[in-house]
Amino acid sequence: MAAVAGVGALALLGSSTAVADPSLPPGGNFDLTTWQLQEPVGSPGSPTTIPSSRLRGPDGYQDAYFYTDSRDGAMTFWAPEKGVTTPNSHYARSELREMNRSGSPADWSLGGSHRMSATLRGVSVTSNVCVGQIHLGSGGSSTKPLVELYYRANGDIVLGTENSPSGGQTSHPVGHVPMGTTWRYTLGVSGGDTVDLTVNGSSTHYAIAPSFFPYKQYFKAGSYNQSSSDSTTKGARVAFYALNVSHVSDVSDG
């Protein structure tokens, strides 16, 4: 019988009908206990990372790249085309990385059921932005994602499934939402070998190649811009209204 391994949530504090307070930083409206933030600033190849301890609460961290929208209380991520990147990417990001409640990086096995659900809105996108990932963790040398969910400037929603830990990605059109319109997704893994995606109620499923089986995984969400230039005004701004993560392990109670 499956057992609950852990549940992390990023949603409005209080009841499900709570309204975000636009005067508070994101940590005053959302539970940021199991996330850390990576921003498009810092030193070359080493973006600034903000730990959960600095994100949480009504006095939590915010700046021009991660802040509360003063109109509707949305947790907003801004990634310009010109910004500091990781050593393995050409693109800047303002993005949350899943952590454990202990403060260690999340790193879960494919077995069981793992879900990340979000309600979000593309505010402005120059070209293309990744708004959710399942990323490879320990288990090998690859730094690739397992899957990336993209929102494009023309409103297309596309899932990119990695072909192997060595790279190469296959694109799957999964929906269309006009810029500025709120939409929902659930991205996850089940049975140890299947990626499950639901976009605005429409579900699709994708087989995971055996070459990924040795790897553990973790979730990411925010604005991982997919275009670069010398511009600090072009980029991707994404607003999140809810983000929830759940894990159910594939272990026997006996």
Backbone as JSON, one array per atom type, in Angstrom:
{
  "sequence": "MAAVAGVGALALLGSSTAVADPSLPPGGNFDLTTWQLQEPVGSPGSPTTIPSSRLRGPDGYQDAYFYTDSRDGAMTFWAPEKGVTTPNSHYARSELREMNRSGSPADWSLGGSHRMSATLRGVSVTSNVCVGQIHLGSGGSSTKPLVELYYRANGDIVLGTENSPSGGQTSHPVGHVPMGTTWRYTLGVSGGDTVDLTVNGSSTHYAIAPSFFPYKQYFKAGSYNQSSSDSTTKGARVAFYALNVSHVSDVSDG",
  "N": [[0.85, -1.19, 0.0], [0.51, 2.23, -0.76], [2.3, 4.94, 0.76], [2.14, 8.13, 2.3], [4.71, 10.24, 1.52], [5.47, 12.84, 1.79], [4.33, 16.22, 1.86], [4.31, 19.24, 0.23], [3.41, 22.65, 0.08], [2.48, 25.51, -1.75], [0.57, 27.97, -1.4], [-2.17, 30.24, -0.83], [-1.97, 31.5, 2.45], [-3.9, 30.37, 5.24], [-7.43, 29.94, 4.81], [-8.95, 28.28, 1.93], [-10.3, 30.19, 0.61], [-9.05, 32.52, 1.07], [-7.84, 35.84, 0.51], [-5.18, 37.29, -1.21], [-2.93, 39.64, 0.24], [-2.06, 42.56, -1.17], [-0.16, 44.27, -0.13], [1.78, 42.88, 1.16], [4.91, 41.0, 1.08], [5.67, 38.14, -1.09], [6.06, 35.95, 0.72], [4.39, 36.59, 2.82], [1.88, 36.01, 2.0], [1.95, 33.49, 0.86], [2.91, 30.09, 1.47], [6.16, 29.44, 1.79], [7.81, 27.47, 2.66], [9.0, 25.14, 1.61], [10.67, 25.82, -0.52], [13.31, 27.31, -2.45], [14.71, 30.29, -3.87], [15.94, 31.2, -7.05], [17.67, 33.77, -8.68], [18.04, 36.23, -11.4], [20.46, 37.57, -11.0], [23.72, 38.24, -9.56], [26.96, 36.72, -9.58], [28.87, 35.98, -12.59], [27.85, 32.89, -13.88], [27.02, 32.07, -11.41], [24.24, 32.46, -10.06], [22.31, 34.46, -7.75], [20.99, 32.95, -4.86], [18.18, 32.59, -2.84], [17.42, 31.49, 0.32], [14.82, 29.46, 1.83], [14.38, 30.32, 4.45], [14.71, 33.07, 4.34], [12.72, 33.81, 2.65], [10.26, 33.36, 3.82], [7.26, 34.46, 5.55], [5.73, 37.63, 6.7], [7.68, 39.57, 6.55], [9.28, 38.73, 4.59], [11.6, 38.11, 1.85], [11.74, 40.22, -1.03], [12.06, 41.65, -4.3], [12.9, 43.38, -7.35], [12.7, 41.24, -9.06], [11.22, 39.28, -7.93], [8.25, 39.43, -6.46], [5.25, 40.83, -4.94], [2.35, 41.38, -6.78], [0.9, 44.5, -6.89], [-1.72, 44.9, -7.51], [-3.33, 42.54, -7.53], [-2.22, 40.76, -5.73], [-0.7, 38.63, -6.63], [2.01, 36.31, -6.7], [4.87, 37.21, -8.21], [7.14, 36.7, -10.87], [10.04, 37.87, -12.47], [12.09, 37.7, -15.24], [14.61, 39.0, -17.0], [15.91, 39.33, -20.4], [18.62, 39.8, -20.39], [20.74, 38.68, -18.02], [22.18, 37.09, -15.09], [23.22, 33.74, -15.45], [22.99, 30.15, -14.88], [25.81, 27.82, -14.96], [25.12, 25.92, -16.87], [23.24, 26.92, -18.6], [21.94, 29.26, -21.01], [20.15, 31.16, -20.41], [18.4, 33.52, -18.36], [16.77, 33.44, -15.12], [14.02, 33.71, -12.81], [13.16, 31.83, -10.38], [11.63, 29.2, -8.52], [12.98, 26.54, -6.59], [12.4, 23.25, -5.61], [12.54, 22.21, -2.2], [13.32, 20.23, 0.74], [11.58, 20.06, 3.91], [13.47, 20.09, 5.87], [15.41, 21.69, 4.9], [17.22, 20.71, 3.13], [18.03, 19.92, -0.33], [15.27, 18.91, -2.33], [14.86, 15.6, -3.59], [13.68, 13.2, -5.08], [12.55, 9.82, -5.73], [11.46, 8.24, -8.81], [9.44, 6.36, -8.48], [6.11, 5.86, -7.2], [3.78, 8.56, -6.64], [3.85, 11.83, -7.78], [3.19, 15.24, -7.72], [2.78, 18.5, -9.08], [0.91, 21.35, -8.93], [-0.44, 24.26, -10.43], [-1.73, 27.6, -10.56], [-1.76, 30.23, -12.75], [-0.54, 33.1, -14.65], [0.5, 34.47, -17.69], [2.12, 37.44, -17.83], [3.75, 39.17, -19.37], [5.62, 38.21, -22.15], [8.46, 37.91, -24.03], [9.32, 35.98, -25.91], [9.4, 33.09, -25.17], [8.78, 31.11, -22.3], [9.71, 29.04, -19.59], [7.58, 27.61, -17.31], [7.31, 25.62, -15.49], [8.97, 22.74, -14.21], [10.11, 19.33, -14.16], [12.98, 18.21, -12.82], [16.17, 16.64, -13.3], [17.83, 15.07, -10.6], [19.98, 13.68, -8.25], [21.94, 10.72, -9.09], [23.29, 10.48, -11.43], [25.35, 12.1, -13.95], [24.08, 14.01, -15.47], [22.7, 17.26, -16.11], [20.25, 17.92, -17.02], [16.71, 18.67, -17.56], [13.85, 16.56, -16.81], [11.32, 17.05, -17.87], [9.94, 20.05, -19.33], [7.68, 22.72, -19.02], [6.33, 24.98, -21.21], [5.35, 28.37, -21.86], [4.35, 30.31, -24.49], [4.85, 33.42, -26.32], [2.79, 33.78, -28.14], [0.68, 32.58, -26.93], [0.61, 29.82, -26.96], [0.86, 26.69, -25.28], [3.29, 24.42, -24.4], [4.7, 21.24, -23.92], [7.91, 20.11, -23.21], [9.62, 17.18, -23.58], [12.42, 15.52, -22.41], [14.73, 13.7, -24.39], [16.75, 11.96, -23.6], [19.09, 11.54, -20.84], [21.32, 12.72, -21.9], [20.47, 14.73, -23.52], [18.54, 16.61, -26.0], [15.28, 17.3, -27.05], [11.78, 16.75, -27.23], [8.94, 18.34, -28.52], [5.6, 18.95, -27.45], [2.55, 20.15, -28.28], [0.13, 21.4, -26.05], [-1.92, 23.07, -25.38], [-3.63, 26.29, -25.49], [-3.63, 29.61, -24.47], [-4.61, 32.92, -24.27], [-2.34, 35.68, -23.85], [-2.12, 37.09, -20.63], [-4.3, 35.82, -19.59], [-5.6, 33.79, -17.01], [-4.56, 30.48, -16.18], [-4.36, 26.88, -15.61], [-2.27, 24.22, -14.46], [-1.31, 20.78, -13.94], [1.46, 18.96, -13.24], [3.25, 15.97, -13.29], [4.51, 12.77, -12.06], [3.92, 9.29, -12.37], [3.75, 5.86, -11.3], [6.42, 5.36, -11.75], [7.27, 5.47, -14.37], [5.93, 7.22, -16.06], [5.06, 10.4, -17.27], [2.68, 12.75, -16.3], [0.37, 15.13, -17.39], [-1.86, 17.79, -16.94], [-3.68, 20.33, -18.39], [-5.7, 22.96, -17.89], [-7.8, 21.13, -17.43], [-7.54, 19.21, -19.44], [-5.96, 16.2, -20.13], [-2.79, 14.59, -20.68], [-0.33, 12.02, -21.37], [2.99, 10.7, -21.0], [5.56, 8.5, -21.86], [8.37, 7.65, -19.85], [11.73, 7.46, -20.7], [13.83, 4.58, -20.22], [16.49, 5.28, -19.64], [16.37, 7.35, -17.86], [15.68, 6.28, -15.44], [17.59, 5.75, -13.31], [17.84, 8.21, -12.1], [17.02, 10.59, -9.54], [14.56, 13.18, -8.76], [13.3, 16.62, -8.9], [11.02, 19.39, -8.38], [10.51, 22.49, -10.19], [9.5, 25.92, -10.5], [8.26, 28.97, -11.9], [9.61, 31.79, -13.54], [11.47, 30.98, -16.06], [13.2, 32.24, -18.36], [13.35, 31.91, -21.94], [14.79, 33.16, -23.89], [17.46, 35.31, -24.96], [19.34, 38.36, -24.8], [20.87, 41.63, -25.02], [19.13, 43.13, -23.63], [17.55, 44.59, -20.82], [14.95, 45.09, -20.41], [13.27, 43.6, -21.98], [11.8, 40.35, -21.7], [10.48, 37.8, -19.51], [7.6, 37.85, -17.62], [5.81, 36.43, -15.06], [2.9, 35.59, -13.29], [1.9, 33.99, -10.33], [-0.8, 32.36, -8.75], [-1.39, 30.19, -7.23], [0.38, 27.34, -6.05], [1.07, 24.07, -5.64], [2.51, 21.18, -4.19], [2.72, 17.65, -4.03], [3.59, 14.45, -2.67], [3.52, 10.96, -2.89], [4.75, 8.05, -1.7], [6.02, 4.98, -3.12], [5.84, 2.55, -1.43], [5.57, -0.34, 0.67], [3.33, -0.79, 3.39], [3.85, -2.86, 4.99]],
  "CA": [[0.0, 0.0, 0.0], [1.31, 3.44, -0.84], [2.34, 5.77, 1.96], [2.45, 9.52, 2.02], [6.1, 10.52, 1.84], [5.63, 14.23, 2.17], [3.49, 17.15, 1.12], [4.73, 20.63, 0.29], [2.38, 23.47, -0.54], [2.67, 26.94, -1.93], [-0.78, 28.45, -1.64], [-2.51, 31.31, 0.09], [-2.06, 31.12, 3.84], [-5.26, 30.41, 5.74], [-8.43, 29.13, 4.12], [-8.87, 28.23, 0.47], [-10.96, 31.38, 0.06], [-8.29, 33.7, 1.49], [-7.46, 36.77, -0.54], [-3.82, 37.77, -0.99], [-2.78, 41.04, 0.62], [-1.08, 43.14, -2.09], [0.84, 45.06, 0.57], [2.77, 41.98, 1.76], [5.76, 40.26, 0.14], [5.1, 36.81, -1.36], [6.07, 35.09, 1.89], [3.31, 36.94, 3.71], [0.65, 35.46, 1.45], [2.15, 32.12, 0.4], [3.79, 29.26, 2.28], [7.39, 29.21, 1.04], [8.63, 26.62, 3.52], [9.72, 24.08, 0.89], [11.2, 26.35, -1.77], [14.31, 28.37, -2.47], [14.57, 31.12, -5.06], [17.13, 31.55, -7.83], [17.38, 35.02, -9.37], [18.91, 36.52, -12.55], [21.54, 38.46, -10.58], [24.8, 37.54, -8.88], [28.21, 36.74, -10.34], [28.76, 35.12, -13.77], [27.8, 31.46, -13.62], [26.6, 31.8, -10.03], [23.11, 33.32, -9.72], [21.96, 34.6, -6.35], [19.98, 32.03, -4.35], [17.57, 33.05, -1.59], [16.89, 30.31, 1.0], [13.46, 29.52, 2.36], [14.35, 31.07, 5.71], [14.61, 34.49, 4.03], [11.51, 34.05, 1.86], [9.04, 33.14, 4.59], [6.67, 35.41, 6.48], [5.33, 38.97, 6.25], [8.87, 40.37, 6.33], [10.1, 37.94, 3.68], [12.36, 38.74, 0.78], [11.2, 40.54, -2.35], [12.82, 42.65, -5.04], [12.33, 43.63, -8.68], [12.59, 39.99, -9.81], [10.32, 38.39, -7.18], [7.5, 40.4, -5.68], [3.8, 40.74, -4.95], [1.66, 42.33, -7.66], [0.15, 45.42, -6.03], [-3.13, 44.95, -7.91], [-4.1, 41.34, -7.19], [-1.54, 39.93, -4.75], [-0.03, 37.49, -7.24], [3.45, 36.14, -6.55], [5.28, 37.52, -9.57], [8.53, 36.42, -11.22], [10.5, 38.62, -13.64], [13.4, 37.27, -15.73], [14.95, 39.74, -18.22], [16.74, 38.6, -21.36], [20.0, 39.94, -19.94], [20.83, 38.38, -16.6], [23.12, 36.04, -14.7], [22.7, 32.4, -15.71], [23.77, 29.04, -14.33], [26.84, 27.39, -15.92], [24.58, 25.01, -17.87], [22.14, 27.55, -19.33], [22.18, 30.57, -21.63], [18.99, 31.98, -20.12], [18.21, 33.96, -16.98], [15.55, 32.95, -14.5], [13.57, 33.97, -11.44], [12.52, 30.51, -10.34], [11.68, 28.45, -7.28], [13.49, 25.17, -6.63], [11.82, 22.49, -4.5], [13.4, 21.81, -1.1], [12.69, 19.5, 1.83], [11.33, 20.91, 5.08], [14.71, 20.15, 6.65], [16.3, 22.65, 4.26], [18.04, 20.04, 2.12], [17.37, 19.91, -1.64], [14.39, 17.79, -2.65], [15.55, 14.64, -4.47], [12.78, 12.06, -4.9], [12.57, 8.75, -6.72], [10.35, 8.24, -9.76], [8.36, 5.51, -8.0], [5.06, 6.53, -6.44], [3.03, 9.61, -7.32], [4.41, 13.14, -7.47], [2.37, 16.21, -8.45], [2.88, 19.94, -8.87], [-0.24, 22.01, -9.54], [-0.27, 25.71, -10.4], [-2.62, 28.55, -11.22], [-0.8, 31.26, -13.15], [-0.89, 33.98, -15.77], [1.6, 35.14, -18.37], [1.89, 38.89, -17.84], [4.42, 39.61, -20.6], [6.64, 37.25, -22.56], [9.04, 38.32, -25.31], [9.37, 34.86, -26.84], [9.04, 31.79, -24.63], [9.2, 31.0, -20.91], [9.42, 27.79, -18.9], [6.85, 27.95, -16.08], [7.33, 24.47, -14.59], [9.91, 21.68, -14.61], [10.61, 18.22, -13.35], [14.4, 18.28, -13.15], [16.98, 15.53, -12.82], [18.61, 15.3, -9.4], [21.11, 12.77, -8.1], [21.82, 9.46, -9.8], [24.12, 10.51, -12.63], [26.06, 13.36, -14.18], [23.3, 14.92, -16.3], [22.09, 18.45, -15.5], [19.08, 18.21, -17.85], [15.39, 18.42, -16.98], [13.08, 15.45, -17.36], [10.34, 17.74, -18.72], [9.76, 21.48, -19.12], [6.41, 23.23, -19.53], [6.59, 26.3, -21.76], [4.29, 29.26, -22.3], [4.94, 31.14, -25.53], [4.29, 34.76, -26.46], [1.55, 33.72, -28.92], [-0.33, 31.91, -26.13], [0.72, 28.36, -27.02], [1.43, 25.96, -24.15], [4.03, 23.31, -25.0], [5.52, 20.43, -23.02], [9.13, 19.56, -23.78], [10.09, 15.98, -22.89], [13.81, 15.26, -22.75], [14.86, 12.4, -25.05], [17.65, 11.15, -22.79], [19.88, 12.4, -19.96], [22.35, 13.4, -22.69], [19.87, 15.9, -24.14], [17.55, 16.48, -27.06], [13.95, 17.49, -26.48], [10.63, 16.64, -28.13], [7.89, 19.3, -28.15], [4.22, 18.47, -27.54], [1.55, 21.2, -28.03], [-0.85, 20.89, -25.08], [-2.99, 24.03, -25.1], [-3.46, 27.68, -25.93], [-4.29, 30.57, -23.6], [-4.12, 34.26, -24.62], [-1.53, 36.39, -22.87], [-2.9, 37.81, -19.63], [-5.4, 34.98, -19.11], [-5.22, 32.82, -15.98], [-4.74, 29.08, -16.54], [-3.95, 25.93, -14.58], [-1.64, 22.97, -14.88], [-0.78, 19.81, -12.98], [2.56, 18.24, -13.86], [3.68, 14.98, -12.32], [5.04, 11.46, -12.43], [3.23, 8.19, -11.71], [4.15, 4.51, -11.66], [7.84, 5.25, -12.0], [7.63, 5.45, -15.78], [5.01, 8.02, -16.85], [4.81, 11.82, -16.97], [1.27, 13.1, -16.43], [0.15, 16.57, -17.49], [-3.21, 18.29, -17.16], [-3.74, 21.76, -18.64], [-7.1, 23.4, -17.94], [-8.71, 19.98, -17.44], [-7.21, 18.27, -20.51], [-4.81, 15.42, -19.66], [-1.96, 13.81, -21.59], [0.63, 11.17, -20.65], [4.2, 10.5, -21.79], [6.44, 7.47, -21.3], [9.72, 8.06, -19.46], [12.73, 6.54, -21.23], [14.55, 3.86, -19.15], [17.76, 5.92, -19.3], [16.15, 8.29, -16.76], [15.27, 5.57, -14.23], [18.51, 5.87, -12.17], [17.87, 9.56, -11.55], [15.98, 11.19, -8.72], [13.97, 14.34, -9.41], [12.72, 17.68, -8.08], [10.2, 20.33, -9.13], [10.85, 23.9, -10.27], [8.4, 26.72, -11.05], [8.5, 30.41, -11.9], [9.88, 32.35, -14.86], [12.77, 30.62, -16.62], [13.1, 32.82, -19.69], [13.96, 31.08, -22.97], [15.42, 34.01, -24.9], [18.51, 36.15, -24.38], [19.85, 39.49, -25.57], [21.46, 42.62, -24.12], [18.05, 43.94, -23.09], [17.08, 44.38, -19.45], [13.53, 45.41, -20.36], [12.57, 42.47, -22.58], [11.93, 39.15, -20.89], [9.26, 37.07, -19.18], [7.01, 38.14, -16.31], [4.77, 35.43, -14.83], [2.23, 35.74, -12.0], [1.34, 32.75, -9.78], [-1.87, 32.52, -7.77], [-1.33, 29.0, -6.38], [1.36, 26.33, -6.45], [1.02, 23.02, -4.63], [3.29, 19.97, -4.48], [2.43, 16.5, -3.18], [4.36, 13.23, -2.94], [3.08, 9.72, -2.27], [5.81, 7.09, -1.99], [5.62, 3.65, -3.58], [6.41, 1.59, -0.49], [4.57, -1.15, 1.37], [3.2, -0.55, 4.83], [4.35, -4.04, 5.69]],
  "C": [[0.88, 1.24, 0.0], [1.23, 4.23, 0.45], [2.7, 7.18, 1.58], [3.87, 9.81, 2.47], [6.31, 11.95, 2.28], [4.75, 15.11, 1.31], [4.05, 18.54, 1.31], [3.71, 21.47, -0.42], [2.85, 24.9, -0.66], [1.32, 27.47, -2.35], [-1.07, 29.54, -0.63], [-2.59, 30.78, 1.51], [-3.5, 31.25, 4.32], [-6.18, 29.55, 4.92], [-8.26, 29.21, 2.62], [-9.52, 29.45, -0.17], [-10.23, 32.66, 0.45], [-7.9, 34.54, 0.29], [-6.07, 37.3, -0.22], [-3.82, 39.25, -0.66], [-1.7, 41.66, -0.27], [0.02, 43.94, -1.41], [1.96, 44.2, 1.17], [3.69, 41.39, 0.69], [5.18, 38.88, -0.09], [5.03, 35.9, -0.14], [5.01, 35.42, 2.91], [1.98, 36.39, 3.27], [0.74, 33.98, 1.12], [3.12, 31.39, 1.32], [5.02, 28.88, 1.44], [8.36, 28.31, 1.79], [9.5, 25.65, 2.73], [10.24, 24.55, -0.46], [12.38, 27.27, -1.51], [14.22, 29.06, -3.82], [15.92, 31.34, -5.73], [16.79, 32.75, -8.7], [18.38, 35.29, -10.5], [20.0, 37.54, -12.24], [22.58, 37.64, -9.83], [26.09, 37.71, -9.67], [28.1, 35.77, -11.51], [28.85, 33.64, -13.43], [27.33, 31.08, -12.24], [25.47, 32.75, -9.62], [22.86, 33.35, -8.21], [20.83, 33.64, -5.98], [19.5, 32.52, -2.99], [16.96, 31.84, -0.89], [15.48, 30.55, 1.54], [13.36, 30.38, 3.61], [14.23, 32.57, 5.48], [13.35, 34.83, 3.24], [10.26, 34.09, 2.72], [8.59, 34.36, 5.38], [6.4, 36.79, 5.92], [6.5, 39.93, 6.05], [9.82, 39.68, 5.36], [10.68, 38.74, 2.54], [11.48, 39.07, -0.42], [12.09, 41.61, -2.98], [12.18, 42.81, -6.41], [12.08, 42.35, -9.47], [11.62, 39.0, -9.16], [9.54, 39.26, -6.2], [6.0, 40.12, -5.76], [3.23, 41.8, -5.88], [0.74, 43.19, -6.8], [-1.34, 45.48, -6.37], [-3.92, 43.74, -7.42], [-3.4, 40.4, -6.22], [-0.8, 38.74, -5.31], [1.46, 37.49, -6.91], [4.06, 36.2, -7.95], [6.78, 37.33, -9.75], [8.9, 37.18, -12.49], [11.92, 38.17, -13.99], [13.71, 38.02, -17.02], [15.81, 38.9, -19.15], [18.22, 38.71, -21.02], [20.04, 39.72, -18.43], [21.85, 37.28, -16.35], [22.47, 34.68, -14.9], [23.53, 31.36, -14.96], [24.81, 28.61, -15.36], [26.29, 26.55, -17.07], [23.43, 25.59, -18.68], [22.58, 28.88, -19.91], [21.11, 31.57, -21.23], [18.87, 32.3, -18.63], [16.88, 33.45, -16.44], [15.29, 33.63, -13.16], [12.66, 32.79, -11.14], [12.69, 29.86, -8.97], [12.18, 27.03, -7.53], [12.96, 24.43, -5.4], [12.89, 22.07, -3.49], [12.62, 20.91, -0.15], [12.47, 20.45, 3.01], [12.55, 21.04, 5.97], [15.67, 21.2, 6.11], [17.21, 22.04, 3.23], [17.3, 20.05, 0.78], [16.47, 18.7, -1.81], [15.05, 16.91, -3.7], [14.8, 13.32, -4.35], [12.85, 11.07, -6.06], [11.34, 8.8, -7.61], [9.18, 7.39, -9.28], [7.36, 6.28, -7.16], [4.34, 7.55, -7.3], [3.52, 10.96, -6.84], [3.7, 14.18, -8.34], [2.74, 17.64, -8.07], [1.74, 20.6, -9.64], [-0.11, 23.52, -9.37], [-1.45, 26.41, -11.06], [-1.77, 29.78, -11.51], [-1.31, 32.07, -14.32], [0.39, 34.54, -16.37], [1.29, 36.62, -18.45], [2.49, 39.51, -19.09], [5.54, 38.63, -20.9], [7.16, 37.67, -23.93], [8.97, 37.19, -26.33], [8.77, 33.59, -26.24], [9.55, 31.72, -23.2], [8.82, 29.63, -20.37], [8.79, 28.14, -17.55], [6.78, 26.78, -15.1], [8.27, 23.41, -15.12], [9.84, 20.51, -13.64], [12.06, 18.07, -13.77], [15.15, 17.09, -12.57], [17.78, 15.96, -11.59], [19.81, 14.37, -9.36], [20.87, 11.48, -8.89], [22.65, 9.37, -11.06], [24.71, 11.88, -12.81], [25.26, 14.38, -14.97], [22.74, 16.08, -15.49], [20.83, 18.85, -16.26], [17.78, 18.1, -17.04], [14.85, 17.08, -17.5], [12.03, 16.01, -18.32], [10.33, 19.22, -18.36], [8.43, 21.9, -19.74], [6.6, 24.69, -19.93], [5.29, 27.06, -22.04], [4.91, 30.25, -23.28], [4.18, 32.45, -25.7], [2.98, 34.76, -27.24], [0.43, 33.0, -28.18], [-0.26, 30.4, -26.14], [1.37, 27.82, -25.74], [2.02, 24.67, -24.7], [4.79, 22.56, -23.91], [6.72, 19.91, -23.78], [9.58, 18.37, -22.96], [11.51, 15.68, -23.36], [13.94, 13.84, -23.32], [15.73, 11.43, -24.26], [18.41, 12.07, -21.85], [20.99, 13.15, -20.7], [21.8, 14.63, -23.4], [18.95, 15.56, -25.29], [16.16, 16.53, -26.47], [12.89, 17.41, -27.56], [9.51, 17.53, -27.62], [6.51, 18.71, -28.4], [3.27, 19.65, -27.28], [0.45, 20.66, -27.12], [-1.95, 21.89, -24.76], [-2.67, 25.4, -25.65], [-4.28, 28.58, -25.02], [-3.75, 31.96, -23.96], [-3.32, 34.88, -23.49], [-2.43, 37.18, -21.92], [-4.04, 37.02, -19.05], [-4.88, 33.96, -18.1], [-5.49, 31.4, -16.47], [-4.14, 28.19, -15.47], [-3.23, 24.74, -15.2], [-1.35, 22.09, -13.68], [0.24, 18.97, -13.73], [3.09, 17.23, -12.86], [4.21, 13.71, -12.95], [4.23, 10.4, -11.69], [3.79, 6.86, -12.18], [5.62, 4.32, -11.95], [8.25, 5.37, -13.45], [6.76, 6.35, -16.67], [4.96, 9.46, -16.34], [3.35, 12.11, -17.25], [1.14, 14.63, -16.45], [-1.33, 16.86, -17.71], [-3.14, 19.81, -17.3], [-5.2, 22.15, -18.81], [-8.07, 22.23, -18.13], [-8.44, 18.95, -18.5], [-5.91, 17.55, -20.18], [-4.11, 14.67, -20.79], [-0.91, 13.07, -20.77], [1.79, 10.82, -21.58], [5.09, 9.49, -21.09], [7.82, 8.06, -20.98], [10.71, 7.02, -19.97], [13.5, 5.87, -20.09], [15.87, 4.51, -18.74], [17.62, 6.93, -18.16], [15.91, 7.58, -15.43], [16.26, 5.69, -13.07], [18.44, 7.21, -11.46], [16.72, 9.83, -10.59], [15.6, 12.54, -9.31], [13.62, 15.42, -8.39], [11.95, 18.63, -8.98], [10.82, 21.73, -9.13], [9.66, 24.65, -10.88], [8.74, 28.19, -10.95], [8.62, 30.93, -13.31], [11.31, 32.03, -15.26], [12.72, 31.03, -18.09], [13.86, 31.96, -20.71], [14.48, 31.9, -24.15], [16.44, 34.91, -24.21], [18.92, 37.24, -25.35], [20.54, 40.43, -24.58], [20.41, 43.5, -23.47], [17.72, 43.57, -21.65], [15.61, 44.72, -19.29], [12.67, 44.36, -21.05], [12.78, 41.24, -21.69], [10.58, 38.51, -20.62], [8.83, 37.37, -17.75], [5.8, 37.22, -16.13], [4.22, 35.6, -13.42], [1.62, 34.41, -11.57], [0.32, 33.08, -8.69], [-1.97, 31.32, -6.83], [-0.28, 28.07, -6.94], [1.45, 25.3, -5.34], [1.79, 21.8, -5.1], [2.88, 18.87, -3.51], [3.24, 15.3, -3.63], [3.73, 12.06, -2.19], [4.08, 8.64, -2.67], [5.23, 5.75, -2.4], [6.29, 2.61, -2.69], [5.28, 0.85, 0.21], [4.52, -0.79, 2.84], [3.74, -1.71, 5.63], [5.83, -4.16, 5.54]]
}
